[in-house]
Structures are given as C-alpha cells and as structure tokens.
C-alpha cells in the first residue's frame, strides 16, 4: 500500500511539473504562435503555455523565415515598439515595459541635464561630462533595466513558478526605490 501511494504521489508531481510544457499544436507548430499586439492571449489552461512563455524570453528562431522572425524579434524587444506590439503572452508585460520606459526617461533626464549644464564649455569639460553621464546615468539605467527585466521574466526560470511571490516583492521594492530616487532628483 505504501509503495502504491508513493507511486501515485510521484505521478501527480510529474503531471503538475509537466503541465504547460506540451508541444506546440500542428499545423504551424512554433511558427503558428507568432502574434502581435492586442490579439487574444493563450489561456492559463493552455497545454503549452509555459513552453510558449519560455520561448518568448529565450528564442529568436520561430518560423525559419528571416524577415518574419526579425519583425517578430523587433516587436518583442524594441523598447518603444514592443509596448504596443509584443506577444500577448510575453512574460514581460506591456505595462511593465511602459513602466520601465517612463522610469528610465525620468531617471536619466534630470541627471543628464544637470551634468550638461555644469560641464559645458571646454574640451576638458566635455571629457568630464561624458565620463559623468556614462557612470552616473547610463550604467545605473542599464543595471536597473536588467534587474527589472530579470524580475519580470523570473517566473520562466527553473524555480520562478514556486518563488513568484518573492519575484513580485523584489520587483515592487525596485519600483519603490526608483520612485524615491526620482523624487529626490
């Protein structure tokens, strides 16, 4: 009896882990999942939803047609175009993309203007201005973008599904930090 219960538990765990990882339906397969903008998203009960989310984050080869794959790549990865045209099931949501763009502009505009205003003139000032903008504006903006992106797609990683609440808490902490930073600048 104990062996039978253990076997049943193993099967239940295997089914739960494998849910959402079914192959893409034919005809079309992976290429049939190319969608843009405001089309209907696949439901949470879709048998291949987890595979689709992972592929949207990690895969660039969809149809085999260079032009179609390039347009799909731009629609999902361009910082402005993707706000409107990204795949509806992309883990990096349209709202998160818009948030990152607004915060990025807000965090880079004031320091850039301040540095430019104070270091405008001679060639020495131009080199200092470049160095300050790079270290005080560009690098922090890149780090913030990468951290928020990784938090947004964290659920597609190995243990991300089980740590979804931790990912969300860390994301909200980053958002709070950036709001405080913007208010102080």
BAFI-3210 file (N, C-alpha, C; in Angstrom, 3 decimals, decimal comma, padded with zeros to 6 digits):
// residues 185
n [1|2|3|4|5|6|7|8|9|10|11|12|13|14|15|16|17|18|19|20|21|22|23|24|25|26|27|28|29|30|31|32|33|34|35|36|37|38|39|40|41|42|43|44|45|46|47|48|49|50|51|52|53|54|55|56|57|58|59|60|61|62|63|64|65|66|67|68|69|70|71|72|73|74|75|76|77|78|79|80|81|82|83|84|85|86|87|88|89|90|91|92|93|94|95|96|97|98|99|100|101|102|103|104|105|106|107|108|109|110|111|112|113|114|115|116|117|118|119|120|121|122|123|124|125|126|127|128|129|130|131|132|133|134|135|136|137|138|139|140|141|142|143|144|145|146|147|148|149|150|151|152|153|154|155|156|157|158|159|160|161|162|163|164|165|166|167|168|169|170|171|172|173|174|175|176|177|178|179|180|181|182|183|184|185]
n.u [000,808|001,905|003,875|002,286|000,920|003,098|003,923|001,704|001,829|004,235|003,484|001,494|002,998|004,760|002,914|001,966|004,311|004,837|002,645|001,617|003,818|003,510|003,963|003,945|000,902|000,074|-001,214|001,521|002,922|005,547|005,875|003,258|002,527|003,238|002,320|000,979|000,702|-002,518|-003,898|-005,747|-004,661|-003,116|-004,957|-004,604|-004,868|-003,872|-002,251|000,430|001,448|003,528|005,799|005,581|005,870|008,504|009,892|009,315|010,890|013,478|013,987|014,751|014,328|011,701|009,937|011,616|011,788|013,670|012,945|010,346|010,886|012,663|011,029|009,221|010,995|011,779|009,286|008,925|011,158|012,055|012,403|010,331|008,486|007,683|005,980|003,468|003,249|004,154|004,106|001,051|001,266|003,738|006,057|007,153|005,359|003,181|002,518|004,596|006,739|006,112|006,243|008,980|010,113|009,140|010,203|012,904|013,326|012,656|014,596|016,955|016,827|016,906|019,469|021,200|020,701|021,508|024,264|025,187|024,629|026,384|028,920|029,682|031,402|034,714|037,111|038,095|036,007|034,131|035,063|034,917|032,184|031,194|032,237|030,959|028,225|028,173|028,921|027,169|024,622|024,097|025,113|023,785|021,125|021,137|021,704|019,451|017,459|018,128|017,856|015,100|013,980|014,859|013,507|010,901|010,694|011,251|009,584|009,716|011,993|013,792|013,013|011,231|008,401|007,657|008,601|007,173|005,905|008,044|009,527|007,734|007,633|010,297|010,366|008,512|009,883|012,065|010,706|009,667|012,086|013,068|011,089|011,440|014,075|013,658|011,999|013,766|015,615]
n.v [-001,200|001,280|001,594|001,828|004,241|006,024|005,808|006,894|009,516|010,342|010,272|012,267|014,552|014,590|015,048|017,606|019,114|018,821|020,001|022,419|022,249|020,999|019,988|022,360|022,906|021,233|022,106|024,268|024,607|025,950|028,282|028,946|030,301|032,933|036,076|039,388|042,375|043,279|040,845|037,905|036,418|033,293|031,034|030,483|027,810|026,596|023,944|024,238|026,566|027,338|026,526|028,247|030,793|030,562|030,243|032,699|034,384|033,356|032,490|033,090|032,134|031,398|030,977|030,315|031,884|034,563|037,351|037,464|036,446|038,417|040,728|039,875|039,612|042,337|043,400|042,284|043,062|045,711|048,790|050,730|050,142|047,580|047,992|048,262|046,233|043,700|040,124|038,750|036,900|037,273|037,133|039,494|042,017|044,386|046,559|046,533|047,063|049,664|050,972|050,643|052,170|054,780|055,262|055,003|057,178|059,260|058,959|059,407|061,845|064,196|063,989|063,972|066,464|068,156|067,521|068,221|070,975|071,942|071,199|072,353|073,586|073,910|071,534|069,850|069,885|068,583|065,938|065,240|065,542|063,525|061,240|061,452|061,315|058,771|057,141|057,949|058,033|056,369|053,715|053,136|053,179|051,067|048,889|048,962|048,445|045,830|044,386|044,772|043,589|040,907|040,284|040,494|038,398|036,274|034,188|032,388|031,027|028,277|027,799|029,790|029,725|028,694|030,575|032,872|034,903|035,992|037,040|039,006|040,672|041,569|042,948|045,018|046,315|047,308|049,084|050,883|051,878|053,217|055,154|056,704|057,553|059,084|061,089|062,336|063,407]
n.w [000,000|000,809|-001,110|-003,370|-002,823|-002,800|-005,436|-006,717|-005,767|-006,934|-009,635|-009,680|-008,999|-011,188|-013,270|-012,562|-012,803|-015,494|-016,714|-019,012|-020,621|-023,022|-026,485|-029,258|-031,067|-034,158|-037,392|-038,102|-035,649|-033,728|-035,268|-035,735|-033,499|-033,615|-032,851|-032,667|-030,735|-029,751|-029,890|-028,909|-025,916|-025,066|-023,054|-019,462|-019,024|-021,224|-022,875|-023,590|-022,538|-020,689|-022,081|-024,264|-023,017|-022,031|-024,451|-025,669|-024,192|-024,497|-027,135|-030,568|-033,024|-034,906|-037,174|-039,251|-041,410|-042,272|-042,444|-041,304|-038,735|-037,843|-037,776|-035,817|-033,674|-033,305|-032,660|-030,168|-028,642|-028,995|-027,274|-027,391|-029,496|-028,716|-026,595|-027,608|-029,571|-028,634|-028,035|-026,814|-024,704|-023,616|-020,950|-019,999|-019,520|-021,242|-019,656|-017,752|-019,435|-020,304|-017,842|-017,249|-019,314|-018,770|-016,191|-016,780|-018,542|-016,801|-014,814|-016,168|-017,448|-015,734|-014,275|-016,529|-017,728|-015,645|-015,387|-017,945|-017,963|-016,006|-016,877|-019,362|-022,109|-022,360|-023,877|-021,919|-020,100|-021,656|-021,788|-019,085|-018,731|-020,444|-019,133|-016,598|-017,337|-018,431|-016,188|-014,119|-015,174|-017,514|-016,845|-014,275|-015,260|-017,116|-015,395|-013,706|-015,647|-016,494|-014,082|-013,476|-015,759|-015,468|-013,117|-014,053|-015,890|-014,318|-013,542|-015,592|-015,262|-013,752|-010,927|-010,684|-010,781|-008,344|-006,665|-007,087|-005,578|-004,165|-006,314|-007,190|-004,905|-004,810|-007,222|-006,737|-004,699|-006,126|-007,798|-005,898|-004,846|-007,131|-007,489|-005,211|-005,723|-008,067|-007,076|-005,324|-007,055]
ca.u [000,000|002,769|004,521|001,255|000,702|004,289|003,883|000,656|002,337|005,216|002,761|000,834|004,041|005,230|001,874|001,944|005,514|004,765|001,540|002,039|005,020|003,165|004,485|003,042|-000,012|000,262|-000,135|002,089|003,893|006,050|005,605|001,839|002,334|003,644|001,198|001,403|-000,184|-003,721|-004,617|-006,090|-003,596|-003,453|-005,453|-003,694|-005,026|-003,293|-001,307|001,826|001,649|004,851|006,764|005,462|006,486|009,954|010,406|009,227|012,002|014,784|014,127|014,665|014,041|010,300|009,337|012,633|011,827|014,456|012,213|009,263|011,496|013,227|009,908|008,717|012,001|011,652|008,003|009,020|012,327|012,319|011,885|009,102|007,558|007,166|004,907|002,205|003,200|004,719|003,209|000,176|001,662|005,126|006,116|007,486|004,079|003,157|002,501|005,952|007,580|005,808|006,793|010,437|010,444|008,865|011,183|014,208|013,380|012,641|015,854|018,097|016,654|017,364|020,927|021,876|020,583|022,327|025,674|025,456|024,601|027,550|030,176|029,574|032,414|035,996|037,266|038,238|034,655|033,424|035,503|034,331|030,740|030,987|032,507|029,900|026,960|028,305|028,937|026,065|023,315|023,954|025,317|022,657|019,924|021,276|021,574|018,044|016,708|018,409|017,264|013,641|013,666|015,031|012,405|009,668|010,663|011,719|008,716|010,056|013,206|013,576|012,227|010,450|006,984|007,469|009,020|006,512|005,662|009,337|009,834|006,866|008,071|011,551|010,029|007,904|010,946|012,801|009,847|009,649|013,400|013,185|010,193|012,133|015,199|013,140|011,511|014,906|016,390]
ca.v [000,000|002,448|001,710|002,307|005,668|006,753|005,829|007,850|010,858|010,646|010,555|013,562|015,578|014,626|015,696|019,035|019,738|018,783|020,788|023,639|022,014|020,183|020,546|023,267|022,146|021,259|022,597|025,555|024,438|027,168|029,412|029,283|031,098|034,325|037,006|040,756|043,373|043,090|039,607|037,170|035,626|031,902|030,949|029,863|026,356|026,147|022,868|024,576|027,958|027,527|026,410|029,482|031,883|030,360|030,518|034,136|035,026|032,809|032,013|034,089|031,398|030,997|030,437|029,957|032,961|035,611|038,624|037,311|036,316|039,712|041,605|039,377|039,984|043,773|043,623|041,827|043,530|047,147|049,397|051,519|049,395|046,405|048,377|048,063|045,074|042,445|038,967|038,885|036,007|037,515|037,360|040,897|042,563|045,733|047,507|046,564|047,740|051,090|051,420|050,738|053,290|056,036|055,414|055,215|058,566|060,137|058,847|059,843|063,209|065,213|063,972|064,349|067,918|068,767|067,339|069,016|072,391|072,309|070,873|072,749|074,589|073,490|070,123|069,135|069,726|067,602|064,614|065,023|065,380|062,185|060,265|061,531|060,799|057,325|056,460|058,333|057,952|055,204|052,452|052,841|052,891|049,709|047,935|048,957|047,771|044,395|043,824|044,709|042,587|039,580|040,070|040,333|037,086|035,290|033,015|031,424|030,324|026,967|027,810|031,022|029,478|028,467|031,771|034,000|035,991|036,640|037,842|040,190|041,547|042,208|043,909|046,189|047,035|048,084|050,186|051,843|052,511|054,153|056,288|057,539|058,149|060,118|062,206|063,040|064,126]
ca.w [000,000|000,882|-002,406|-004,287|-002,548|-003,233|-006,894|-007,084|-005,473|-007,972|-010,880|-009,518|-009,080|-012,578|-014,078|-012,234|-013,344|-016,945|-017,233|-019,664|-021,410|-024,187|-027,738|-029,963|-031,932|-035,615|-038,228|-037,699|-034,581|-033,092|-036,163|-035,599|-032,283|-033,836|-032,711|-032,381|-030,155|-028,943|-030,180|-027,689|-025,305|-024,784|-021,670|-018,488|-019,102|-022,493|-022,541|-023,912|-022,138|-020,077|-023,174|-025,040|-022,242|-022,030|-025,798|-025,934|-023,496|-024,845|-028,504|-031,631|-034,243|-034,785|-038,391|-040,213|-042,394|-041,637|-042,333|-040,330|-037,413|-037,466|-037,401|-034,530|-032,683|-033,047|-031,985|-028,779|-027,913|-029,120|-026,046|-027,582|-030,347|-028,004|-025,659|-028,312|-030,460|-028,125|-027,978|-025,646|-023,614|-023,201|-019,500|-019,790|-019,967|-021,830|-018,535|-017,201|-020,434|-020,221|-016,561|-017,363|-020,186|-018,062|-015,117|-017,411|-019,013|-015,625|-014,077|-016,951|-017,952|-014,775|-014,098|-017,779|-017,886|-014,608|-015,741|-019,147|-017,609|-015,194|-017,543|-020,765|-022,441|-022,932|-024,194|-020,648|-019,564|-022,479|-021,350|-017,752|-018,924|-020,986|-018,077|-015,587|-017,890|-018,556|-014,885|-013,220|-015,837|-018,385|-016,129|-013,381|-016,045|-017,639|-014,279|-013,321|-016,700|-016,457|-012,860|-013,629|-016,778|-014,880|-012,181|-014,818|-016,537|-013,343|-013,445|-016,643|-014,852|-013,144|-009,704|-010,674|-010,524|-006,919|-005,943|-007,758|-004,622|-003,897|-007,502|-007,180|-003,816|-005,232|-008,277|-006,114|-003,986|-007,143|-008,227|-004,794|-004,828|-008,248|-007,235|-004,223|-006,421|-008,980|-006,251|-004,744|-008,083]
c.u [000,853|003,450|003,531|000,980|001,884|004,315|002,843|001,097|003,350|004,532|002,083|001,850|004,529|004,205|001,853|003,146|005,412|003,605|002,069|003,249|004,755|003,773|003,459|002,147|000,363|-001,097|000,371|003,160|004,271|005,754|004,144|001,542|002,789|002,397|001,744|000,300|-001,343|-004,528|-004,881|-004,908|-004,067|-003,916|-004,449|-003,768|-004,461|-002,218|000,153|002,173|003,047|005,952|006,764|006,125|008,007|010,556|010,328|010,387|013,350|015,009|013,955|014,329|012,622|009,778|010,374|012,750|012,511|013,649|011,105|009,825|012,084|012,127|009,342|009,685|011,872|010,360|008,061|010,145|012,636|011,682|010,595|008,070|006,916|006,079|003,544|002,138|003,759|003,642|002,340|000,535|003,082|005,152|006,470|006,310|004,205|003,200|003,902|006,904|007,366|006,387|008,297|010,851|010,263|009,902|012,569|014,353|013,451|013,981|017,058|018,013|017,265|018,880|021,688|021,848|021,477|023,812|026,034|025,515|025,866|028,894|030,078|030,626|033,630|036,027|037,435|036,863|033,863|033,799|034,922|032,839|030,431|031,164|031,405|028,574|027,028|028,184|027,731|024,685|023,172|024,069|024,183|021,367|019,977|021,090|020,116|017,206|016,898|017,761|015,749|013,229|013,779|013,932|011,098|009,575|011,066|010,873|008,983|011,309|012,822|012,660|011,316|008,987|006,724|007,826|008,357|006,286|006,953|009,744|009,020|007,301|009,357|011,282|009,425|008,916|011,764|011,990|009,821|010,977|013,521|012,257|010,845|013,310|014,746|012,667|012,662|015,690|015,586]
c.v [001,267|002,695|002,271|003,791|006,509|006,869|006,837|009,289|011,275|011,004|011,920|014,693|015,709|015,318|017,195|019,765|019,829|019,593|022,086|023,469|021,131|020,788|021,492|022,462|022,283|021,547|023,935|025,409|025,759|028,405|029,857|030,145|032,546|035,195|038,368|041,495|042,866|041,863|038,883|036,344|034,188|031,820|030,258|028,341|025,774|025,089|023,190|025,996|028,206|027,440|027,699|030,649|031,759|030,691|032,001|034,890|034,607|032,490|033,137|033,439|030,860|030,321|029,885|030,981|034,151|036,887|038,539|037,197|037,642|040,676|041,174|039,725|041,460|044,063|043,220|042,462|045,011|047,866|050,197|050,732|048,238|046,748|048,115|046,697|043,772|041,351|039,059|037,982|036,237|037,790|038,803|041,688|043,976|046,796|047,642|047,285|049,243|051,683|051,612|051,915|054,626|056,275|055,678|056,656|059,517|060,124|059,345|061,304|064,248|065,161|064,380|065,855|068,641|068,697|068,193|070,498|072,808|072,068|071,172|073,804|073,994|071,988|069,285|068,870|068,684|066,178|064,276|064,764|063,978|061,126|060,266|060,987|059,282|056,628|056,753|058,205|056,629|053,889|052,175|052,508|051,481|048,659|047,828|048,206|046,267|043,750|043,713|043,690|041,181|039,274|039,825|038,943|035,968|034,048|032,000|030,639|029,070|027,012|029,028|030,820|029,312|029,693|033,037|035,170|036,722|037,524|039,125|041,175|042,282|043,249|045,173|046,983|047,879|049,285|051,267|052,595|053,555|055,354|057,244|058,261|059,293|061,316|063,009|063,828|065,194]
c.w [000,000|-000,464|-003,430|-004,093|-003,026|-004,761|-007,386|-006,858|-006,539|-009,286|-010,816|-009,634|-010,510|-013,470|-013,823|-012,813|-014,861|-017,520|-017,828|-020,551|-022,616|-025,448|-028,378|-030,897|-033,411|-036,236|-037,705|-036,657|-033,945|-033,948|-036,070|-034,383|-032,443|-033,824|-032,331|-031,646|-029,360|-029,329|-028,870|-027,204|-025,139|-023,328|-020,752|-018,532|-020,386|-022,196|-022,827|-023,479|-021,540|-021,130|-023,998|-024,313|-022,238|-023,389|-026,137|-025,290|-024,074|-026,315|-029,522|-032,967|-034,116|-036,033|-039,363|-041,331|-041,734|-041,415|-041,287|-038,913|-036,935|-037,026|-036,047|-033,398|-032,311|-032,282|-030,516|-027,983|-028,040|-027,928|-026,221|-028,389|-029,580|-026,994|-026,297|-028,989|-029,907|-028,077|-026,723|-024,466|-023,133|-021,702|-019,130|-020,358|-020,533|-020,740|-017,928|-018,155|-020,381|-018,941|-016,658|-018,236|-019,468|-016,971|-015,696|-017,892|-017,821|-014,892|-014,861|-017,370|-016,997|-014,568|-015,366|-017,974|-016,880|-014,974|-016,952|-018,817|-016,854|-015,878|-019,031|-021,069|-023,090|-023,216|-022,930|-020,056|-020,362|-022,067|-019,983|-017,875|-019,453|-019,895|-017,014|-016,107|-018,015|-017,202|-014,008|-013,845|-016,594|-017,622|-015,140|-014,139|-016,625|-016,542|-013,847|-014,359|-016,673|-015,230|-013,005|-014,676|-016,197|-013,866|-012,928|-015,439|-015,585|-013,271|-014,546|-016,305|-014,069|-011,927|-009,615|-010,350|-009,027|-006,096|-006,493|-006,804|-004,281|-005,076|-007,489|-006,090|-004,207|-006,316|-007,690|-005,291|-004,952|-007,599|-007,158|-004,716|-005,930|-008,072|-006,249|-004,881|-007,330|-008,178|-005,658|-005,789|-008,714]
res [x|x|x|x|x|x|x|x|x|x|x|x|x|x|x|x|x|x|x|x|x|x|x|x|x|x|x|x|x|x|x|x|x|x|x|x|x|x|x|x|x|x|x|x|x|x|x|x|x|x|x|x|x|x|x|x|x|x|x|x|x|x|x|x|x|x|x|x|x|x|x|x|x|x|x|x|x|x|x|x|x|x|x|x|x|x|x|x|x|x|x|x|x|x|x|x|x|x|x|x|x|x|x|x|x|x|x|x|x|x|x|x|x|x|x|x|x|x|x|x|x|x|x|x|x|x|x|x|x|x|x|x|x|x|x|x|x|x|x|x|x|x|x|x|x|x|x|x|x|x|x|x|x|x|x|x|x|x|x|x|x|x|x|x|x|x|x|x|x|x|x|x|x|x|x|x|x|x|x|x|x|x|x|x|x]
***
